[in-house]
C-alpha cells in the first residue's frame, strides 16, 4: 500500500504528529504520505470531540499507524506529544524522523517522487528541511470539498520577495546528533560535532544558523520539494479550527490577522492536485474496512454540522464580517 522508493536501500521514515478534531482530513493526509513512501506513523491525540480518535484506533488496529492518547503537560499539547514520542520504538528504530502536521502536505518535485528516494539522494545530510509554501482559502466556503490538495491550488508566489523568510519543517537522521524533536526542527546535541543540514535541493544551511534557525530567506529549495501548508482550508473548516484553538498553545486564540497571513492566492500550483491519484487509491483501499468507513463518514457529518453552527454563531458572524470588511478596504 505504501509506494516504495525505486532506490535500493532507501531509508525508513517515520512521521510524528499530533491531532485534535481533524477527523475529516485524516485519511487523505495519511494516504498522501503513504503514497510518497512513508512507512510508519506515530500519532498523538488529546481531548478530541469529533471521531478523530475512533478513526485512528481503527488505523492502529489495521496496522497502518501507532496511535497514542497524549498526556498534556505545561509545555502544551504539541510539545508534550513530541516529548512522549521520544520513547516510541517506531521513532527510535527509524532511519529518519519527520515532525509534521495534518495541514501540511510534502510535495516532492524531483527524483522518483518519494521521500525516502529524496533522502537517499541526500546521503551525506544529517537533517533536511522542507520549506513552507502557503496555500490560501481560494474562496472555498464549506468542508464539502475534494481532498485538500485538490481543493486548494492557489498559493503564495514560489519566488518570494527579496529576503522574504519562510518557515520550514525538518526530517532528521537518528544518528545521535540531535537530542530531541521540535515542532519545526530537532535540537542539536552538545556532542553533535559537525552537522550537515540541508534544504531539499541540497543547499546547506549556514553554520551560524544551525543552533536555532526556524526559517530561511530566499533559496527555498522548491525545485526538489516544497511543504504545502494549508493553514486555512475552507471558511467553515477554519471556523472549526478557530473554535478548537492552536495546537502549540493552551490559551492562544486565532485572530483575523492569522487568516490574512495565510490567505495567499496569488499563484496557481496544481502539481500535487494533478498527481494525487495514488493517494486516492490508498484511501479507497483503507476504506474497505467497514468500521473505518463508518467513522470517516461520521467525521464528515460532524465537521459539516460544526461548521454550519460556527458560521451562524455571533462569534463566527463577527469574524466573517471582519474578513469581508477588510477585503473591501484592501
Buried (B, 14 or more C-beta within 10 A) or exposed (E): EBBEBBBEEBBBBBBBBBBBBBBBBBBBBBBBBBBBBBBBBBBBBBEBEBBBBBBBBBBBEEEBBBBBEBEBEEEBBBBBBBBBBEEBEBBEEBBBBBBBBBBBBBBBBBBBBBBBBBBBBBEEBBBBBBBBBBBBBBEBBBBBBEBBBBBBBBBBEEEBEEEBBBBBBBBBBBEEBBBEBBBBBBEBBEEBEEBBBBBBBBBEBEEEEBEEBBBBEEEBBBEBBBBBBBBBBBBBBBBBBBBBBBBEEEEEEBEBEBBBEBBBBEBEBEBBBEBBEBBBEBBEEBBEBEEBBBBBEBBBEBBBEBBBBBBEEEEBEEBBEBBEEEEEEE
